[in-house]
Structure formats: structure tokens, C-alpha cells
Amino acid sequence: MRIGSAIVLIWLIIGVVAAAERNYFSNDRTNCAELSNITLTIVAGPLNYMGVNPKVKCNTPEPSK
């Protein structure tokens, strides 16, 4: 169990490093797509360095008048 936890922790740390290299944390205001891209990049972890570049396209509905 400890080895699995360590692997997951290292996986997520690598994902955070990849997100930081893409400057995802530099923007003060984030929208749905940016937050989704950050999350997917972190979850993808080391796959980011193998060519995976997860992107999400979010369209939120406009408020009615």
C-alpha cells in the first residue's frame, strides 16, 4: 500500500511540475477551460513529457436578459 501511495504522489508532483512549466499558475483569474486544463495536466502526470497535451473546451451558458 505504501508503494502505491508513493507512486501516486510522485505522479501528481510530476503533473504539477508540468503545469507550472506551462505557466498555468501565473493567471490570477481562471475560467472553466483553464481550470480543467490545469487539472488534466496534473492528472496526466508523466504522460505530459511523452507528448500528451490535454485540453478542455468549456462553454458556459450566457445569462438571460
CHARMM internal coordinates of N, CA and C (Angstrom, degrees):
IC EDIT
DIST 1 N 1 CA 1.4438
DIST 1 CA 1 C 1.5255
ANGL 1 N 1 CA 1 C 111.23
DIST 1 C 2 N 1.3118
ANGL 1 CA 1 C 2 N 118.19
DIHE 1 N 1 CA 1 C 2 N -37.68
DIST 2 N 2 CA 1.4635
ANGL 1 C 2 N 2 CA 120.93
DIHE 1 CA 1 C 2 N 2 CA -179.20
DIST 2 CA 2 C 1.5273
ANGL 2 N 2 CA 2 C 111.60
DIHE 1 C 2 N 2 CA 2 C -67.17
DIST 2 C 3 N 1.3138
ANGL 2 CA 2 C 3 N 116.10
DIHE 2 N 2 CA 2 C 3 N -36.96
DIST 3 N 3 CA 1.4638
ANGL 2 C 3 N 3 CA 119.14
DIHE 2 CA 2 C 3 N 3 CA -179.91
DIST 3 CA 3 C 1.5276
ANGL 3 N 3 CA 3 C 109.93
DIHE 2 C 3 N 3 CA 3 C -66.43
DIST 3 C 4 N 1.3217
ANGL 3 CA 3 C 4 N 117.08
DIHE 3 N 3 CA 3 C 4 N -42.09
DIST 4 N 4 CA 1.4651
ANGL 3 C 4 N 4 CA 120.64
DIHE 3 CA 3 C 4 N 4 CA 177.97
DIST 4 CA 4 C 1.5170
ANGL 4 N 4 CA 4 C 112.02
DIHE 3 C 4 N 4 CA 4 C -62.08
DIST 4 C 5 N 1.3240
ANGL 4 CA 4 C 5 N 116.90
DIHE 4 N 4 CA 4 C 5 N -41.65
DIST 5 N 5 CA 1.4611
ANGL 4 C 5 N 5 CA 121.18
DIHE 4 CA 4 C 5 N 5 CA 178.34
DIST 5 CA 5 C 1.5229
ANGL 5 N 5 CA 5 C 110.89
DIHE 4 C 5 N 5 CA 5 C -64.48
DIST 5 C 6 N 1.3165
ANGL 5 CA 5 C 6 N 116.06
DIHE 5 N 5 CA 5 C 6 N -40.70
DIST 6 N 6 CA 1.4659
ANGL 5 C 6 N 6 CA 120.25
DIHE 5 CA 5 C 6 N 6 CA 179.26
DIST 6 CA 6 C 1.5227
ANGL 6 N 6 CA 6 C 110.76
DIHE 5 C 6 N 6 CA 6 C -65.30
DIST 6 C 7 N 1.3215
ANGL 6 CA 6 C 7 N 116.84
DIHE 6 N 6 CA 6 C 7 N -40.60
DIST 7 N 7 CA 1.4653
ANGL 6 C 7 N 7 CA 120.26
DIHE 6 CA 6 C 7 N 7 CA 178.97
DIST 7 CA 7 C 1.5269
ANGL 7 N 7 CA 7 C 110.78
DIHE 6 C 7 N 7 CA 7 C -63.88
DIST 7 C 8 N 1.3319
ANGL 7 CA 7 C 8 N 117.22
DIHE 7 N 7 CA 7 C 8 N -43.10
DIST 8 N 8 CA 1.4658
ANGL 7 C 8 N 8 CA 120.73
DIHE 7 CA 7 C 8 N 8 CA 179.00
DIST 8 CA 8 C 1.5224
ANGL 8 N 8 CA 8 C 110.33
DIHE 7 C 8 N 8 CA 8 C -64.22
DIST 8 C 9 N 1.3247
ANGL 8 CA 8 C 9 N 117.43
DIHE 8 N 8 CA 8 C 9 N -42.25
DIST 9 N 9 CA 1.4612
ANGL 8 C 9 N 9 CA 121.00
DIHE 8 CA 8 C 9 N 9 CA 179.60
DIST 9 CA 9 C 1.5299
ANGL 9 N 9 CA 9 C 111.14
DIHE 8 C 9 N 9 CA 9 C -63.17
DIST 9 C 10 N 1.3142
ANGL 9 CA 9 C 10 N 117.37
DIHE 9 N 9 CA 9 C 10 N -45.57
DIST 10 N 10 CA 1.4729
ANGL 9 C 10 N 10 CA 121.25
DIHE 9 CA 9 C 10 N 10 CA 178.24
DIST 10 CA 10 C 1.5247
ANGL 10 N 10 CA 10 C 110.18
DIHE 9 C 10 N 10 CA 10 C -63.45
DIST 10 C 11 N 1.3351
ANGL 10 CA 10 C 11 N 117.42
DIHE 10 N 10 CA 10 C 11 N -40.83
DIST 11 N 11 CA 1.4654
ANGL 10 C 11 N 11 CA 122.75
DIHE 10 CA 10 C 11 N 11 CA 178.20
DIST 11 CA 11 C 1.5376
ANGL 11 N 11 CA 11 C 110.18
DIHE 10 C 11 N 11 CA 11 C -56.90
DIST 11 C 12 N 1.3446
ANGL 11 CA 11 C 12 N 116.16
DIHE 11 N 11 CA 11 C 12 N -48.29
DIST 12 N 12 CA 1.4640
ANGL 11 C 12 N 12 CA 120.51
DIHE 11 CA 11 C 12 N 12 CA -178.36
DIST 12 CA 12 C 1.5231
ANGL 12 N 12 CA 12 C 112.04
DIHE 11 C 12 N 12 CA 12 C -69.22
DIST 12 C 13 N 1.3224
ANGL 12 CA 12 C 13 N 117.59
DIHE 12 N 12 CA 12 C 13 N -35.51
DIST 13 N 13 CA 1.4693
ANGL 12 C 13 N 13 CA 120.26
DIHE 12 CA 12 C 13 N 13 CA 177.21
DIST 13 CA 13 C 1.5176
ANGL 13 N 13 CA 13 C 110.29
DIHE 12 C 13 N 13 CA 13 C -63.56
DIST 13 C 14 N 1.3125
ANGL 13 CA 13 C 14 N 117.30
DIHE 13 N 13 CA 13 C 14 N -41.77
DIST 14 N 14 CA 1.4722
ANGL 13 C 14 N 14 CA 121.17
DIHE 13 CA 13 C 14 N 14 CA 176.99
DIST 14 CA 14 C 1.5273
ANGL 14 N 14 CA 14 C 109.46
DIHE 13 C 14 N 14 CA 14 C -61.94
DIST 14 C 15 N 1.3292
ANGL 14 CA 14 C 15 N 117.91
DIHE 14 N 14 CA 14 C 15 N -38.89
DIST 15 N 15 CA 1.4598
ANGL 14 C 15 N 15 CA 121.53
DIHE 14 CA 14 C 15 N 15 CA 176.99
DIST 15 CA 15 C 1.5126
ANGL 15 N 15 CA 15 C 112.43
DIHE 14 C 15 N 15 CA 15 C -63.78
DIST 15 C 16 N 1.3224
ANGL 15 CA 15 C 16 N 117.23
DIHE 15 N 15 CA 15 C 16 N -40.09
DIST 16 N 16 CA 1.4704
ANGL 15 C 16 N 16 CA 121.10
DIHE 15 CA 15 C 16 N 16 CA 177.73
DIST 16 CA 16 C 1.5240
ANGL 16 N 16 CA 16 C 110.11
DIHE 15 C 16 N 16 CA 16 C -65.04
DIST 16 C 17 N 1.3207
ANGL 16 CA 16 C 17 N 117.09
DIHE 16 N 16 CA 16 C 17 N -40.17
DIST 17 N 17 CA 1.4696
ANGL 16 C 17 N 17 CA 120.92
DIHE 16 CA 16 C 17 N 17 CA 177.57
DIST 17 CA 17 C 1.5294
ANGL 17 N 17 CA 17 C 110.18
DIHE 16 C 17 N 17 CA 17 C -62.56
DIST 17 C 18 N 1.3191
ANGL 17 CA 17 C 18 N 117.30
DIHE 17 N 17 CA 17 C 18 N -42.70
DIST 18 N 18 CA 1.4643
ANGL 17 C 18 N 18 CA 121.09
DIHE 17 CA 17 C 18 N 18 CA 179.00
DIST 18 CA 18 C 1.5294
ANGL 18 N 18 CA 18 C 110.58
DIHE 17 C 18 N 18 CA 18 C -63.68
DIST 18 C 19 N 1.3274
ANGL 18 CA 18 C 19 N 117.65
DIHE 18 N 18 CA 18 C 19 N -41.42
DIST 19 N 19 CA 1.4696
ANGL 18 C 19 N 19 CA 120.97
DIHE 18 CA 18 C 19 N 19 CA 178.63
DIST 19 CA 19 C 1.5242
ANGL 19 N 19 CA 19 C 110.54
DIHE 18 C 19 N 19 CA 19 C -65.66
DIST 19 C 20 N 1.3164
ANGL 19 CA 19 C 20 N 116.99
DIHE 19 N 19 CA 19 C 20 N -38.45
DIST 20 N 20 CA 1.4649
ANGL 19 C 20 N 20 CA 120.20
DIHE 19 CA 19 C 20 N 20 CA 178.41
DIST 20 CA 20 C 1.5269
ANGL 20 N 20 CA 20 C 111.01
DIHE 19 C 20 N 20 CA 20 C -66.89
DIST 20 C 21 N 1.3355
ANGL 20 CA 20 C 21 N 117.66
DIHE 20 N 20 CA 20 C 21 N -38.24
DIST 21 N 21 CA 1.4649
ANGL 20 C 21 N 21 CA 120.75
DIHE 20 CA 20 C 21 N 21 CA 177.73
DIST 21 CA 21 C 1.5248
ANGL 21 N 21 CA 21 C 112.03
DIHE 20 C 21 N 21 CA 21 C -64.26
DIST 21 C 22 N 1.3232
ANGL 21 CA 21 C 22 N 116.59
DIHE 21 N 21 CA 21 C 22 N -27.81
DIST 22 N 22 CA 1.4697
ANGL 21 C 22 N 22 CA 120.81
DIHE 21 CA 21 C 22 N 22 CA 178.11
DIST 22 CA 22 C 1.5225
ANGL 22 N 22 CA 22 C 112.01
DIHE 21 C 22 N 22 CA 22 C -89.75
DIST 22 C 23 N 1.3283
ANGL 22 CA 22 C 23 N 117.33
DIHE 22 N 22 CA 22 C 23 N 8.55
DIST 23 N 23 CA 1.4718
ANGL 22 C 23 N 23 CA 124.44
DIHE 22 CA 22 C 23 N 23 CA 177.96
DIST 23 CA 23 C 1.5221
ANGL 23 N 23 CA 23 C 113.11
DIHE 22 C 23 N 23 CA 23 C 58.57
DIST 23 C 24 N 1.3237
ANGL 23 CA 23 C 24 N 117.10
DIHE 23 N 23 CA 23 C 24 N 35.27
DIST 24 N 24 CA 1.4613
ANGL 23 C 24 N 24 CA 120.29
DIHE 23 CA 23 C 24 N 24 CA 178.79
DIST 24 CA 24 C 1.5261
ANGL 24 N 24 CA 24 C 111.80
DIHE 23 C 24 N 24 CA 24 C -73.56
DIST 24 C 25 N 1.3174
ANGL 24 CA 24 C 25 N 118.42
DIHE 24 N 24 CA 24 C 25 N -19.76
DIST 25 N 25 CA 1.4525
ANGL 24 C 25 N 25 CA 120.97
DIHE 24 CA 24 C 25 N 25 CA -177.10
DIST 25 CA 25 C 1.5279
ANGL 25 N 25 CA 25 C 112.97
DIHE 24 C 25 N 25 CA 25 C -96.15
DIST 25 C 26 N 1.3110
ANGL 25 CA 25 C 26 N 118.50
DIHE 25 N 25 CA 25 C 26 N 3.43
DIST 26 N 26 CA 1.4652
ANGL 25 C 26 N 26 CA 121.18
DIHE 25 CA 25 C 26 N 26 CA -175.52
DIST 26 CA 26 C 1.5223
ANGL 26 N 26 CA 26 C 113.23
DIHE 25 C 26 N 26 CA 26 C -84.75
DIST 26 C 27 N 1.3121
ANGL 26 CA 26 C 27 N 118.49
DIHE 26 N 26 CA 26 C 27 N -16.98
DIST 27 N 27 CA 1.4599
ANGL 26 C 27 N 27 CA 122.29
DIHE 26 CA 26 C 27 N 27 CA -177.15
DIST 27 CA 27 C 1.5283
ANGL 27 N 27 CA 27 C 109.77
DIHE 26 C 27 N 27 CA 27 C -89.79
DIST 27 C 28 N 1.3469
ANGL 27 CA 27 C 28 N 116.47
DIHE 27 N 27 CA 27 C 28 N 131.14
DIST 28 N 28 CA 1.4675
ANGL 27 C 28 N 28 CA 120.24
DIHE 27 CA 27 C 28 N 28 CA 178.77
DIST 28 CA 28 C 1.5170
ANGL 28 N 28 CA 28 C 111.98
DIHE 27 C 28 N 28 CA 28 C -72.37
DIST 28 C 29 N 1.3088
ANGL 28 CA 28 C 29 N 117.05
DIHE 28 N 28 CA 28 C 29 N -38.47
DIST 29 N 29 CA 1.4575
ANGL 28 C 29 N 29 CA 121.32
DIHE 28 CA 28 C 29 N 29 CA -178.26
DIST 29 CA 29 C 1.5218
ANGL 29 N 29 CA 29 C 109.02
DIHE 28 C 29 N 29 CA 29 C -107.22
DIST 29 C 30 N 1.3123
ANGL 29 CA 29 C 30 N 116.03
DIHE 29 N 29 CA 29 C 30 N 127.63
DIST 30 N 30 CA 1.4577
ANGL 29 C 30 N 30 CA 120.08
DIHE 29 CA 29 C 30 N 30 CA 178.16
DIST 30 CA 30 C 1.5174
ANGL 30 N 30 CA 30 C 109.44
DIHE 29 C 30 N 30 CA 30 C -119.91
DIST 30 C 31 N 1.3040
ANGL 30 CA 30 C 31 N 114.89
DIHE 30 N 30 CA 30 C 31 N 152.75
DIST 31 N 31 CA 1.4654
ANGL 30 C 31 N 31 CA 119.87
DIHE 30 CA 30 C 31 N 31 CA 176.35
DIST 31 CA 31 C 1.5309
ANGL 31 N 31 CA 31 C 108.39
DIHE 30 C 31 N 31 CA 31 C -113.08
DIST 31 C 32 N 1.3089
ANGL 31 CA 31 C 32 N 115.60
DIHE 31 N 31 CA 31 C 32 N -173.60
DIST 32 N 32 CA 1.4641
ANGL 31 C 32 N 32 CA 121.46
DIHE 31 CA 31 C 32 N 32 CA -177.05
DIST 32 CA 32 C 1.5271
ANGL 32 N 32 CA 32 C 111.56
DIHE 31 C 32 N 32 CA 32 C -57.47
DIST 32 C 33 N 1.3165
ANGL 32 CA 32 C 33 N 117.38
DIHE 32 N 32 CA 32 C 33 N -47.31
DIST 33 N 33 CA 1.4642
ANGL 32 C 33 N 33 CA 120.89
DIHE 32 CA 32 C 33 N 33 CA -176.78
DIST 33 CA 33 C 1.5248
ANGL 33 N 33 CA 33 C 111.49
DIHE 32 C 33 N 33 CA 33 C -66.62
DIST 33 C 34 N 1.3236
ANGL 33 CA 33 C 34 N 117.81
DIHE 33 N 33 CA 33 C 34 N -42.10
DIST 34 N 34 CA 1.4586
ANGL 33 C 34 N 34 CA 120.20
DIHE 33 CA 33 C 34 N 34 CA -179.32
DIST 34 CA 34 C 1.5225
ANGL 34 N 34 CA 34 C 111.27
DIHE 33 C 34 N 34 CA 34 C -65.63
DIST 34 C 35 N 1.3171
ANGL 34 CA 34 C 35 N 116.67
DIHE 34 N 34 CA 34 C 35 N -42.81
DIST 35 N 35 CA 1.4574
ANGL 34 C 35 N 35 CA 119.99
DIHE 34 CA 34 C 35 N 35 CA 178.68
DIST 35 CA 35 C 1.5308
ANGL 35 N 35 CA 35 C 111.03
DIHE 34 C 35 N 35 CA 35 C -64.44
DIST 35 C 36 N 1.3144
ANGL 35 CA 35 C 36 N 116.73
DIHE 35 N 35 CA 35 C 36 N -39.14
DIST 36 N 36 CA 1.4701
ANGL 35 C 36 N 36 CA 120.84
DIHE 35 CA 35 C 36 N 36 CA 177.66
DIST 36 CA 36 C 1.5235
ANGL 36 N 36 CA 36 C 111.14
DIHE 35 C 36 N 36 CA 36 C -66.34
DIST 36 C 37 N 1.3285
ANGL 36 CA 36 C 37 N 117.33
DIHE 36 N 36 CA 36 C 37 N -41.03
DIST 37 N 37 CA 1.4654
ANGL 36 C 37 N 37 CA 120.64
DIHE 36 CA 36 C 37 N 37 CA 178.10
DIST 37 CA 37 C 1.5276
ANGL 37 N 37 CA 37 C 111.11
DIHE 36 C 37 N 37 CA 37 C -63.09
DIST 37 C 38 N 1.3242
ANGL 37 CA 37 C 38 N 116.96
DIHE 37 N 37 CA 37 C 38 N -42.00
DIST 38 N 38 CA 1.4640
ANGL 37 C 38 N 38 CA 120.75
DIHE 37 CA 37 C 38 N 38 CA 178.24
DIST 38 CA 38 C 1.5231
ANGL 38 N 38 CA 38 C 110.02
DIHE 37 C 38 N 38 CA 38 C -61.10
DIST 38 C 39 N 1.3254
ANGL 38 CA 38 C 39 N 116.38
DIHE 38 N 38 CA 38 C 39 N -47.56
DIST 39 N 39 CA 1.4625
ANGL 38 C 39 N 39 CA 120.93
DIHE 38 CA 38 C 39 N 39 CA -178.53
DIST 39 CA 39 C 1.5255
ANGL 39 N 39 CA 39 C 111.77
DIHE 38 C 39 N 39 CA 39 C -62.25
DIST 39 C 40 N 1.3231
ANGL 39 CA 39 C 40 N 116.70
DIHE 39 N 39 CA 39 C 40 N -45.77
DIST 40 N 40 CA 1.4704
ANGL 39 C 40 N 40 CA 119.88
DIHE 39 CA 39 C 40 N 40 CA 179.89
DIST 40 CA 40 C 1.5210
ANGL 40 N 40 CA 40 C 112.18
DIHE 39 C 40 N 40 CA 40 C -65.55
DIST 40 C 41 N 1.3209
ANGL 40 CA 40 C 41 N 117.06
DIHE 40 N 40 CA 40 C 41 N -36.66
DIST 41 N 41 CA 1.4603
ANGL 40 C 41 N 41 CA 120.27
DIHE 40 CA 40 C 41 N 41 CA 178.52
DIST 41 CA 41 C 1.5174
ANGL 41 N 41 CA 41 C 110.27
DIHE 40 C 41 N 41 CA 41 C -64.69
DIST 41 C 42 N 1.3343
ANGL 41 CA 41 C 42 N 116.57
DIHE 41 N 41 CA 41 C 42 N -41.95
DIST 42 N 42 CA 1.4574
ANGL 41 C 42 N 42 CA 119.89
DIHE 41 CA 41 C 42 N 42 CA 179.22
DIST 42 CA 42 C 1.5266
ANGL 42 N 42 CA 42 C 110.65
DIHE 41 C 42 N 42 CA 42 C -66.46
DIST 42 C 43 N 1.3244
ANGL 42 CA 42 C 43 N 117.72
DIHE 42 N 42 CA 42 C 43 N -43.53
DIST 43 N 43 CA 1.4611
ANGL 42 C 43 N 43 CA 121.24
DIHE 42 CA 42 C 43 N 43 CA -179.43
DIST 43 CA 43 C 1.5264
ANGL 43 N 43 CA 43 C 111.21
DIHE 42 C 43 N 43 CA 43 C -67.05
DIST 43 C 44 N 1.3195
ANGL 43 CA 43 C 44 N 117.54
DIHE 43 N 43 CA 43 C 44 N -34.57
DIST 44 N 44 CA 1.4699
ANGL 43 C 44 N 44 CA 120.65
DIHE 43 CA 43 C 44 N 44 CA 179.71
DIST 44 CA 44 C 1.5226
ANGL 44 N 44 CA 44 C 111.84
DIHE 43 C 44 N 44 CA 44 C -68.18
DIST 44 C 45 N 1.3287
ANGL 44 CA 44 C 45 N 116.96
DIHE 44 N 44 CA 44 C 45 N -24.62
DIST 45 N 45 CA 1.4612
ANGL 44 C 45 N 45 CA 122.02
DIHE 44 CA 44 C 45 N 45 CA 174.88
DIST 45 CA 45 C 1.5118
ANGL 45 N 45 CA 45 C 114.04
DIHE 44 C 45 N 45 CA 45 C 52.35
DIST 45 C 46 N 1.3346
ANGL 45 CA 45 C 46 N 118.04
DIHE 45 N 45 CA 45 C 46 N -126.11
DIST 46 N 46 CA 1.4551
ANGL 45 C 46 N 46 CA 122.17
DIHE 45 CA 45 C 46 N 46 CA -176.69
DIST 46 CA 46 C 1.5287
ANGL 46 N 46 CA 46 C 114.09
DIHE 45 C 46 N 46 CA 46 C -63.59
DIST 46 C 47 N 1.3255
ANGL 46 CA 46 C 47 N 117.37
DIHE 46 N 46 CA 46 C 47 N -18.68
DIST 47 N 47 CA 1.4625
ANGL 46 C 47 N 47 CA 119.39
DIHE 46 CA 46 C 47 N 47 CA 178.63
DIST 47 CA 47 C 1.5276
ANGL 47 N 47 CA 47 C 111.72
DIHE 46 C 47 N 47 CA 47 C -62.04
DIST 47 C 48 N 1.3371
ANGL 47 CA 47 C 48 N 116.98
DIHE 47 N 47 CA 47 C 48 N -23.11
DIST 48 N 48 CA 1.4560
ANGL 47 C 48 N 48 CA 120.82
DIHE 47 CA 47 C 48 N 48 CA 176.76
DIST 48 CA 48 C 1.5274
ANGL 48 N 48 CA 48 C 111.42
DIHE 47 C 48 N 48 CA 48 C -58.81
DIST 48 C 49 N 1.3233
ANGL 48 CA 48 C 49 N 116.07
DIHE 48 N 48 CA 48 C 49 N -34.02
DIST 49 N 49 CA 1.4622
ANGL 48 C 49 N 49 CA 120.58
DIHE 48 CA 48 C 49 N 49 CA -178.39
DIST 49 CA 49 C 1.5249
ANGL 49 N 49 CA 49 C 112.17
DIHE 48 C 49 N 49 CA 49 C -85.98
DIST 49 C 50 N 1.3243
ANGL 49 CA 49 C 50 N 116.34
DIHE 49 N 49 CA 49 C 50 N -0.20
DIST 50 N 50 CA 1.4642
ANGL 49 C 50 N 50 CA 121.46
DIHE 49 CA 49 C 50 N 50 CA 175.52
DIST 50 CA 50 C 1.5196
ANGL 50 N 50 CA 50 C 111.48
DIHE 49 C 50 N 50 CA 50 C -107.18
DIST 50 C 51 N 1.3292
ANGL 50 CA 50 C 51 N 116.60
DIHE 50 N 50 CA 50 C 51 N 12.02
DIST 51 N 51 CA 1.4552
ANGL 50 C 51 N 51 CA 120.50
DIHE 50 CA 50 C 51 N 51 CA 175.19
DIST 51 CA 51 C 1.5128
ANGL 51 N 51 CA 51 C 115.39
DIHE 50 C 51 N 51 CA 51 C 106.19
DIST 51 C 52 N 1.3239
ANGL 51 CA 51 C 52 N 118.31
DIHE 51 N 51 CA 51 C 52 N -4.77
DIST 52 N 52 CA 1.4607
ANGL 51 C 52 N 52 CA 120.31
DIHE 51 CA 51 C 52 N 52 CA 178.78
DIST 52 CA 52 C 1.5323
ANGL 52 N 52 CA 52 C 108.13
DIHE 51 C 52 N 52 CA 52 C -76.51
DIST 52 C 53 N 1.3169
ANGL 52 CA 52 C 53 N 116.31
DIHE 52 N 52 CA 52 C 53 N 128.91
DIST 53 N 53 CA 1.4597
ANGL 52 C 53 N 53 CA 121.25
DIHE 52 CA 52 C 53 N 53 CA 178.18
DIST 53 CA 53 C 1.5282
ANGL 53 N 53 CA 53 C 107.82
DIHE 52 C 53 N 53 CA 53 C -133.02
DIST 53 C 54 N 1.3359
ANGL 53 CA 53 C 54 N 116.77
DIHE 53 N 53 CA 53 C 54 N 82.10
DIST 54 N 54 CA 1.4650
ANGL 53 C 54 N 54 CA 119.48
DIHE 53 CA 53 C 54 N 54 CA -174.70
DIST 54 CA 54 C 1.5259
ANGL 54 N 54 CA 54 C 112.11
DIHE 53 C 54 N 54 CA 54 C -67.81
DIST 54 C 55 N 1.2990
ANGL 54 CA 54 C 55 N 115.98
DIHE 54 N 54 CA 54 C 55 N 134.86
DIST 55 N 55 CA 1.4684
ANGL 54 C 55 N 55 CA 122.58
DIHE 54 CA 54 C 55 N 55 CA 177.58
DIST 55 CA 55 C 1.5180
ANGL 55 N 55 CA 55 C 108.32
DIHE 54 C 55 N 55 CA 55 C -135.77
DIST 55 C 56 N 1.3120
ANGL 55 CA 55 C 56 N 115.65
DIHE 55 N 55 CA 55 C 56 N 146.03
DIST 56 N 56 CA 1.4528
ANGL 55 C 56 N 56 CA 121.79
DIHE 55 CA 55 C 56 N 56 CA 178.63
DIST 56 CA 56 C 1.5164
ANGL 56 N 56 CA 56 C 107.81
DIHE 55 C 56 N 56 CA 56 C -126.81
DIST 56 C 57 N 1.3046
ANGL 56 CA 56 C 57 N 115.53
DIHE 56 N 56 CA 56 C 57 N 140.12
DIST 57 N 57 CA 1.4588
ANGL 56 C 57 N 57 CA 120.67
DIHE 56 CA 56 C 57 N 57 CA 176.77
DIST 57 CA 57 C 1.5256
ANGL 57 N 57 CA 57 C 107.61
DIHE 56 C 57 N 57 CA 57 C -113.90
DIST 57 C 58 N 1.3231
ANGL 57 CA 57 C 58 N 116.26
DIHE 57 N 57 CA 57 C 58 N 113.54
DIST 58 N 58 CA 1.4613
ANGL 57 C 58 N 58 CA 121.90
DIHE 57 CA 57 C 58 N 58 CA -178.09
DIST 58 CA 58 C 1.5284
ANGL 58 N 58 CA 58 C 109.49
DIHE 57 C 58 N 58 CA 58 C -110.25
DIST 58 C 59 N 1.2978
ANGL 58 CA 58 C 59 N 115.14
DIHE 58 N 58 CA 58 C 59 N 134.10
DIST 59 N 59 CA 1.4540
ANGL 58 C 59 N 59 CA 120.69
DIHE 58 CA 58 C 59 N 59 CA 172.82
DIST 59 CA 59 C 1.5096
ANGL 59 N 59 CA 59 C 108.03
DIHE 58 C 59 N 59 CA 59 C -123.27
DIST 59 C 60 N 1.3115
ANGL 59 CA 59 C 60 N 116.09
DIHE 59 N 59 CA 59 C 60 N 111.58
DIST 60 N 60 CA 1.4492
ANGL 59 C 60 N 60 CA 119.34
DIHE 59 CA 59 C 60 N 60 CA 177.53
DIST 60 CA 60 C 1.5209
ANGL 60 N 60 CA 60 C 108.66
DIHE 59 C 60 N 60 CA 60 C -94.55
DIST 60 C 61 N 1.3060
ANGL 60 CA 60 C 61 N 117.03
DIHE 60 N 60 CA 60 C 61 N 144.06
DIST 61 N 61 CA 1.4608
ANGL 60 C 61 N 61 CA 119.66
DIHE 60 CA 60 C 61 N 61 CA -178.29
DIST 61 CA 61 C 1.5247
ANGL 61 N 61 CA 61 C 112.11
DIHE 60 C 61 N 61 CA 61 C -67.71
DIST 61 C 62 N 1.3086
ANGL 61 CA 61 C 62 N 115.17
DIHE 61 N 61 CA 61 C 62 N 144.47
DIST 62 N 62 CA 1.4713
ANGL 61 C 62 N 62 CA 121.17
DIHE 61 CA 61 C 62 N 62 CA 176.98
DIST 62 CA 62 C 1.5339
ANGL 62 N 62 CA 62 C 108.77
DIHE 61 C 62 N 62 CA 62 C -76.93
DIST 62 C 63 N 1.3249
ANGL 62 CA 62 C 63 N 116.82
DIHE 62 N 62 CA 62 C 63 N 143.50
DIST 63 N 63 CA 1.4582
ANGL 62 C 63 N 63 CA 118.26
DIHE 62 CA 62 C 63 N 63 CA 176.98
DIST 63 CA 63 C 1.5218
ANGL 63 N 63 CA 63 C 111.35
DIHE 62 C 63 N 63 CA 63 C -66.55
DIST 63 C 64 N 1.3146
ANGL 63 CA 63 C 64 N 116.31
DIHE 63 N 63 CA 63 C 64 N 145.29
DIST 64 N 64 CA 1.4658
ANGL 63 C 64 N 64 CA 120.21
DIHE 63 CA 63 C 64 N 64 CA 179.87
DIST 64 CA 64 C 1.5178
ANGL 64 N 64 CA 64 C 109.80
DIHE 63 C 64 N 64 CA 64 C -75.69
DIST 64 C 65 N 1.3281
ANGL 64 CA 64 C 65 N 114.86
DIHE 64 N 64 CA 64 C 65 N 155.17
DIST 65 N 65 CA 1.4773
ANGL 64 C 65 N 65 CA 119.84
DIHE 64 CA 64 C 65 N 65 CA -178.08
DIST 65 CA 65 C 1.4971
ANGL 65 N 65 CA 65 C 111.51
DIHE 64 C 65 N 65 CA 65 C -85.68
END
COOR INIT
IC SEED 1 N 1 CA 1 C
IC BUILD
